[in-house]
Amino acid sequence: MKLSTLFLATLVATTSPLVVAQTSTPADAATAPQTTFGVYQMQPALRAVTAEQNSGSQVVEQLGAMQVINNNQAADLADSKVQTNTVVRNVLTGELAVVTGRISVLSKDAASVKAVASRLGLKQLHSFNQGKVLMLQAGADTDLLAVTEQLKAISGVTTVRIDVLENKQESR
Amino acid sequence: MQLVRRSMLSAAVLLALTACNGSGDNNIAPNTAPSAISGTKMWIPVQGTFKASDADNDSLSIVSIREGANSIAAQNGVYQLSNGTLAVTGLNFVFTPTKTTATSLTFTVSDGELSSSNTLTIAAAAGDPLQAQQWALKNTGQRAYSLSESAYAYMVELFKSFDQDEATAKKSATAQFARWEQVLVPGQDMNVPAAYALGATGQNTIAVVVDSGLELAHEDLEANILPNRSLNFIANVTNPTDPSPTSARGDHGTSVAGLIAAVGWNGKGGHGVAPDAKLIGMNFLSAQTDLAYFLSHGIPGSGIQSSEPLAVFNRSYGRTHPGAFEYDLLDEAVQEFSSVELRNGKGAVNTKSSGNSFQRGSRENNLCSVNGARTLGLTCYNGNMEPSQATPYYLSIGAVNSDGKHTSYSTAGANLFVSAPAGEYGDTAPAMVTTDQMTCLRGYSSFANADYYDNVIAGEPGYFASWYPFNSPGHADNPSCNYTSSFNGTSSAAPNAAGVIALMLSANPNLSYRDVKHILAASSTKVDPANAKVKLTLADGEFVAHDGWVKNKAGFEHNNYYGFGRVDAGKAVELAKAYTRNLGALKMSDWVNAADKPLALAVPDNSVTGAEISIEVTDDITLEGAQFKFNVMNDEMTLAVNAQNQLFKEFHTTAGIDLAIEVTSPQGTRSVLLSSKQALVMPAAGDVYYQRYILKDHVFLSNAFFGEKAKGTWKIKVLDANGANINATGGILNTKGYLNNKQPSIVTSAAVRVFGN
């Protein structure tokens, strides 16, 4: 259910827009956001656990079954790798997300992808649409950035996507 | 001769005796017996016969029908009874219940001279207590619990607080109500009873509700839910086949499910558009991952068999982001699977809500009020900004009101396929009456929601009860708070359309998902026929930013507000039953680029000149849709963060907001892909984000060319439709304002892909 604007909004509306300064755009004091992969920025100060694994830490955000909590043993960003349960932030939305450890692949050559995936220790979870779409499961400690680079290098691969648990879509 | 004369005389007498209908002394009056109708269902016609006979074998006819003391006049053989209609032909009749009350009538049979009377007893039809308020199914001008007495009382008090005396306040409130009541227009509905009359109630179809959850034990859903088939995507739950919600103030999916297939004729609640369809729930919105997304399209492992009659996946969700997303080929491949592989290759239909951001989204702040989009009637967010609205495999559904016109919120775009009722907010205009989480302890109808409205939204005790009396615990028609009257949004439009699709496929299970599209395009109602163009005056001419209704060369009429119009269940089922067309395999062209190398076409600021592009398509395809892919850049379109790592741009550019795109087909039909004044604020994004891009491999879908020939020259014009700063502030970039772009935007690529038969 959405909230009504009702008539009150029109009765009390007192919009008085600011006048844009007629100056040239200043050089952005800010900088472009840095990302770790895609639109996601790693958050080494946070980690994701299940409710059973959480021993009383305050939950920063609940995502599905995962609880994002502060990481008391925060690793240096430079030393961190993207792996299952890594917490990331979507720089476009500002929302947190949790890496699931799965990788989605769109390709024209499923056999090659499967062969490379097997060599990389990735387990095939699903394959459909004549094998064009594959879902792979990485081990808990697998460096997902490294394996995705190798998957992208396969001829015929169109898309390789690290799966994240994220509240991207909203009900309407 | 004498013998002959005698014989002829005998024959003449015999003939006279027969033909005079008993004018002779030996005529015997007709014999009648009490007749009865029972076991009927609301809106479902039943056939019967008046019990009457004649010993003389005289021809008999019904000469009068009386209900109580009232003699009822037939109009074209149809008697309007207090509880339904009675269509009479000879001694046969068809009774269609329109109310759940019983009645008894007196019928009189005549042989032309003598008559006899008896009674026809009509038992109460099975129905649903809230059905009469479901205007989307049959609009009688009902209020659906909006515009209530308590709301009127609130208005009177409000006007009194403006120092009006009691009489003046009542006059003011009455005048305001009269204005609001103009939205109550009988007949503006989906014509659902006509579909039921043709025998289509959703039987032998399945609808999947991909949403927040689904309360499996709901009293008005449970009988239609396929046991152990739903999915809860939240990891480690006790029962992964139970997506029942735990939310406190309403479960979106439970209300969506009721619109599609709440159980009919069970004496509880209302009923869905397709009350005999079966339901599966998947709570994708509660645990969004690629895996859940894939499974929600029925891939192997989802439990869905390709042999099942899976009619429709309803997707009342989406992304409302003030920027353009790159087209997602991986998602398209998943979408294609559901359309191509399921239902034995005939495909399931995916209905997608177009969005609720016609006036505003959330992250652009006051942009679309300040830049005039709202006043002009231009959509703040374009449906095509979201890739899943531009796929060949989804049907984007817009929302209309109980007067048939565009709702205040329904996101527009050339991608819209059809519209369906959804209504406004259930306070000053009707919304949907549908299922809600059971009990008054949870749901849209609950103590929790009343508290939220009274204490957080309005800061005024009693506000909720005044404006949403049906949702307020204690309402006589909603004693256990199992239903709501305030569900709306394109979230409601999509499942209403999904219900119609289930009706179509119950009438004709041999239809492919593309056949369904053809029938919907041909059968939907052209609502708001006077919908006007929106014209913008640029420095050197006029740009039509919204065309209203456009009739293409194949005879289909399309409107960016409505698609092909509001779905008509009766007509759609009628066409479904008679459908014989064979569309053959889907033909889809490759992407046809404007040039072999990157373009560098400048888009003049505030000018109708635009950057013009021609693309030649050689494929011999009758269109079921056309997609257009663009890269458009502007160096001012950048994203930044401040020292606190928050998105920030002190003064941003109007480049994306000003962008407009129009396409003209080889057969001369124009479609506006971007109107300008939309919330294209952020640089384009996809798997990564793209600094300096307004559009990066962005795909628009237009349905406006449906049925036309694809072959020939497609003409595209990309414009900048504004030359001034925009004094809007805040939003996702925390900007202090938008400066008119100093440098022209540059089109670096354009391409067309067509598909059809």
Chai-1 contact restraints between the chains, C-beta under 6 A:
chainA,res_idxA,chainB,res_idxB,connection_type,confidence,min_distance_angstrom,max_distance_angstrom,comment,restraint_id
A,M1,B,Y444,contact,1.0,0.0,6.0,A-B,restraint_1
A,M1,B,S486,contact,1.0,0.0,6.0,A-B,restraint_2
A,M1,B,F487,contact,1.0,0.0,6.0,A-B,restraint_3
A,K2,B,G489,contact,1.0,0.0,6.0,A-B,restraint_4
A,S4,B,Y425,contact,1.0,0.0,6.0,A-B,restraint_5
A,S4,B,D427,contact,1.0,0.0,6.0,A-B,restraint_6
A,P17,B,V370,contact,1.0,0.0,6.0,A-B,restraint_7
A,P17,B,N727,contact,1.0,0.0,6.0,A-B,restraint_8
A,L18,B,N727,contact,1.0,0.0,6.0,A-B,restraint_9
A,L18,B,T729,contact,1.0,0.0,6.0,A-B,restraint_10
A,V19,B,N727,contact,1.0,0.0,6.0,A-B,restraint_11
A,V20,B,N725,contact,1.0,0.0,6.0,A-B,restraint_12
A,V20,B,N727,contact,1.0,0.0,6.0,A-B,restraint_13
A,V20,B,G737,contact,1.0,0.0,6.0,A-B,restraint_14
A,T25,B,F651,contact,1.0,0.0,6.0,A-B,restraint_15
A,T25,B,L739,contact,1.0,0.0,6.0,A-B,restraint_16
A,D28,B,A640,contact,1.0,0.0,6.0,A-B,restraint_17
A,A30,B,A640,contact,1.0,0.0,6.0,A-B,restraint_18
A,A30,B,V641,contact,1.0,0.0,6.0,A-B,restraint_19
A,A30,B,N642,contact,1.0,0.0,6.0,A-B,restraint_20
A,A30,B,F648,contact,1.0,0.0,6.0,A-B,restraint_21
A,A32,B,A640,contact,1.0,0.0,6.0,A-B,restraint_22
A,P33,B,V641,contact,1.0,0.0,6.0,A-B,restraint_23
A,G38,B,D687,contact,1.0,0.0,6.0,A-B,restraint_24
A,G38,B,V688,contact,1.0,0.0,6.0,A-B,restraint_25
A,V39,B,A685,contact,1.0,0.0,6.0,A-B,restraint_26
A,V39,B,Y689,contact,1.0,0.0,6.0,A-B,restraint_27
A,G64,B,I234,contact,1.0,0.0,6.0,A-B,restraint_28
A,G64,B,A287,contact,1.0,0.0,6.0,A-B,restraint_29
A,A65,B,I234,contact,1.0,0.0,6.0,A-B,restraint_30
A,A65,B,A235,contact,1.0,0.0,6.0,A-B,restraint_31
A,A65,B,N236,contact,1.0,0.0,6.0,A-B,restraint_32
A,L92,B,A685,contact,1.0,0.0,6.0,A-B,restraint_33
A,T100,B,T289,contact,1.0,0.0,6.0,A-B,restraint_34
A,R102,B,L291,contact,1.0,0.0,6.0,A-B,restraint_35
A,S104,B,D290,contact,1.0,0.0,6.0,A-B,restraint_36
A,L106,B,L329,contact,1.0,0.0,6.0,A-B,restraint_37
A,L106,B,L330,contact,1.0,0.0,6.0,A-B,restraint_38
A,L106,B,A333,contact,1.0,0.0,6.0,A-B,restraint_39
A,F128,B,I299,contact,1.0,0.0,6.0,A-B,restraint_40
A,F128,B,P300,contact,1.0,0.0,6.0,A-B,restraint_41
A,F128,B,F337,contact,1.0,0.0,6.0,A-B,restraint_42
A,N129,B,A333,contact,1.0,0.0,6.0,A-B,restraint_43
A,N129,B,F337,contact,1.0,0.0,6.0,A-B,restraint_44
A,K132,B,A333,contact,1.0,0.0,6.0,A-B,restraint_45
A,V133,B,A333,contact,1.0,0.0,6.0,A-B,restraint_46
A,T158,B,L329,contact,1.0,0.0,6.0,A-B,restraint_47
A,T159,B,L329,contact,1.0,0.0,6.0,A-B,restraint_48
A,T159,B,L330,contact,1.0,0.0,6.0,A-B,restraint_49
A,D163,B,T289,contact,1.0,0.0,6.0,A-B,restraint_50
A,D163,B,D290,contact,1.0,0.0,6.0,A-B,restraint_51
A,L165,B,T289,contact,1.0,0.0,6.0,A-B,restraint_52
A,E166,B,Q288,contact,1.0,0.0,6.0,A-B,restraint_53
A,K168,B,Q288,contact,1.0,0.0,6.0,A-B,restraint_54
A,Q169,B,Q288,contact,1.0,0.0,6.0,A-B,restraint_55
A,Q169,B,Y317,contact,1.0,0.0,6.0,A-B,restraint_56
A,Q169,B,R319,contact,1.0,0.0,6.0,A-B,restraint_57
A,S171,B,S212,contact,1.0,0.0,6.0,A-B,restraint_58
A,S171,B,H252,contact,1.0,0.0,6.0,A-B,restraint_59
A,S171,B,L285,contact,1.0,0.0,6.0,A-B,restraint_60
A,S171,B,Y317,contact,1.0,0.0,6.0,A-B,restraint_61
A,R172,B,S316,contact,1.0,0.0,6.0,A-B,restraint_62
A,R172,B,Y317,contact,1.0,0.0,6.0,A-B,restraint_63
A,R172,B,G318,contact,1.0,0.0,6.0,A-B,restraint_64
A,R172,B,S353,contact,1.0,0.0,6.0,A-B,restraint_65
A,R172,B,N356,contact,1.0,0.0,6.0,A-B,restraint_66
A,R172,B,G489,contact,1.0,0.0,6.0,A-B,restraint_67
A,R172,B,T490,contact,1.0,0.0,6.0,A-B,restraint_68
A,R172,B,S491,contact,1.0,0.0,6.0,A-B,restraint_69
